[in-house]
């Protein structure tokens, strides 16, 4: 599996192993490499992305070439081991005022709105990465028929709890913020709460099932 390394600014190295469609085995290796690199004293953070890994370091104290060598060695040694996973159910109210883009997504897929909802509910999702904002999970497992390019112009305000699709991923807004993803529903589930013992509802590797809110 070919890995491409590049500098991401002066204090970070990006390891990219994406080759077309999302690769679950590569993602498990990314998680394993992130765990190993997090224990390296030369590393500030190892942040898994979707089939990539961002490794940050102190550029004033550490040689970038040394970090690249550490990252490459760690990737070569990493194995795609499974991580502990929970099943988290997220109830969704679809369409109408809660899912203003449902009609657009359905038209893009050549489906009715009900068929689009059924496909979204039938998906077997997993948390590939958490980032962009606290508690935001990139969910793999979206039916390819529902994959739709993100909006050309992001909305400046998308409400917390918005259930969305963007590119080949599904997601839920953990807070009110800008987003270019398409909104198909809304949930009352709280994805991030700083007052909780574990602020994020979802962890890397968790399985997610969307259900229809009663």
CORTA-V784078 format. One record per backbone hydrogen bond with DSSP energy under -0.5 kcal/mol. NH is the residue of the N-H (numbers start at 1). CO is the residue of the C=O. E is the energy in kcal/mol with one decimal. If there is no record, write none. Layout:
nh=NH co=CO e=E
nh=NH co=CO e=E
This chain:
nh=4 co=16 e=-2.7
nh=6 co=14 e=-1.7
nh=8 co=12 e=-2.8
nh=13 co=55 e=-2.9
nh=14 co=6 e=-3.3
nh=15 co=13 e=-0.6
nh=15 co=53 e=-3.0
nh=16 co=4 e=-3.0
nh=16 co=14 e=-0.6
nh=17 co=15 e=-0.5
nh=17 co=51 e=-2.4
nh=24 co=22 e=-0.6
nh=27 co=23 e=-2.0
nh=28 co=24 e=-2.0
nh=29 co=25 e=-1.7
nh=30 co=26 e=-2.2
nh=31 co=27 e=-2.3
nh=32 co=28 e=-2.1
nh=33 co=29 e=-2.8
nh=34 co=30 e=-2.5
nh=35 co=31 e=-2.3
nh=36 co=32 e=-2.1
nh=37 co=33 e=-2.8
nh=38 co=34 e=-2.0
nh=39 co=35 e=-0.6
nh=39 co=36 e=-0.9
nh=40 co=37 e=-1.8
nh=43 co=40 e=-1.9
nh=44 co=56 e=-2.8
nh=45 co=56 e=-0.9
nh=47 co=54 e=-3.3
nh=48 co=46 e=-0.6
nh=49 co=52 e=-3.3
nh=51 co=49 e=-1.0
nh=53 co=15 e=-2.4
nh=54 co=47 e=-2.5
nh=55 co=13 e=-3.0
nh=55 co=53 e=-0.6
nh=56 co=45 e=-2.6
nh=56 co=54 e=-0.5
nh=57 co=11 e=-2.5
nh=59 co=57 e=-0.9
nh=61 co=58 e=-1.4
nh=62 co=58 e=-2.0
nh=66 co=63 e=-0.5
nh=67 co=63 e=-1.9
nh=68 co=64 e=-2.6
nh=69 co=65 e=-2.0
nh=70 co=66 e=-2.2
nh=71 co=67 e=-2.8
nh=72 co=68 e=-2.7
nh=73 co=69 e=-2.5
nh=74 co=70 e=-2.4
nh=75 co=71 e=-2.5
nh=76 co=72 e=-2.3
nh=77 co=73 e=-1.6
nh=78 co=74 e=-1.2
nh=81 co=79 e=-2.7
nh=88 co=86 e=-0.6
nh=88 co=207 e=-2.7
nh=90 co=209 e=-2.5
nh=91 co=89 e=-0.5
nh=92 co=211 e=-2.9
nh=93 co=186 e=-2.9
nh=94 co=92 e=-0.6
nh=95 co=184 e=-2.3
nh=98 co=95 e=-1.5
nh=99 co=96 e=-0.9
nh=101 co=183 e=-2.5
nh=102 co=99 e=-1.9
nh=105 co=101 e=-2.7
nh=106 co=102 e=-2.6
nh=107 co=103 e=-2.3
nh=108 co=104 e=-2.4
nh=109 co=105 e=-1.9
nh=110 co=106 e=-0.9
nh=110 co=107 e=-0.5
nh=111 co=106 e=-2.8
nh=116 co=112 e=-2.2
nh=117 co=113 e=-2.4
nh=118 co=114 e=-2.3
nh=119 co=115 e=-2.2
nh=120 co=116 e=-2.2
nh=121 co=117 e=-2.5
nh=122 co=118 e=-1.7
nh=123 co=119 e=-0.7
nh=123 co=120 e=-0.7
nh=124 co=141 e=-0.5
nh=125 co=123 e=-0.7
nh=125 co=208 e=-1.5
nh=126 co=140 e=-1.5
nh=127 co=206 e=-2.3
nh=128 co=126 e=-0.9
nh=128 co=138 e=-2.6
nh=129 co=138 e=-0.9
nh=131 co=136 e=-2.1
nh=133 co=131 e=-2.0
nh=136 co=133 e=-2.2
nh=137 co=135 e=-0.6
nh=138 co=129 e=-3.1
nh=139 co=137 e=-0.8
nh=139 co=170 e=-2.3
nh=140 co=126 e=-2.4
nh=140 co=138 e=-0.6
nh=142 co=168 e=-0.6
nh=146 co=143 e=-2.6
nh=147 co=144 e=-1.2
nh=148 co=167 e=-1.3
nh=151 co=180 e=-3.2
nh=154 co=152 e=-0.5
nh=155 co=179 e=-2.4
nh=158 co=177 e=-1.9
nh=161 co=173 e=-2.8
nh=162 co=159 e=-1.8
nh=163 co=185 e=-2.8
nh=164 co=162 e=-0.5
nh=164 co=171 e=-3.0
nh=165 co=182 e=-2.0
nh=166 co=169 e=-2.4
nh=167 co=148 e=-2.9
nh=169 co=166 e=-1.9
nh=170 co=139 e=-2.0
nh=171 co=164 e=-2.1
nh=173 co=162 e=-2.4
nh=177 co=158 e=-1.8
nh=177 co=175 e=-0.5
nh=179 co=155 e=-2.0
nh=182 co=165 e=-3.0
nh=184 co=163 e=-2.8
nh=184 co=182 e=-0.5
nh=185 co=163 e=-1.4
nh=186 co=93 e=-2.0
nh=187 co=161 e=-2.3
nh=191 co=189 e=-0.8
nh=193 co=199 e=-1.7
nh=196 co=193 e=-1.9
nh=199 co=197 e=-0.5
nh=201 co=191 e=-2.8
nh=205 co=127 e=-2.5
nh=206 co=203 e=-2.1
nh=207 co=86 e=-3.1
nh=208 co=125 e=-2.1
nh=209 co=88 e=-2.4
nh=211 co=90 e=-2.1
nh=213 co=92 e=-3.0
nh=213 co=211 e=-0.5
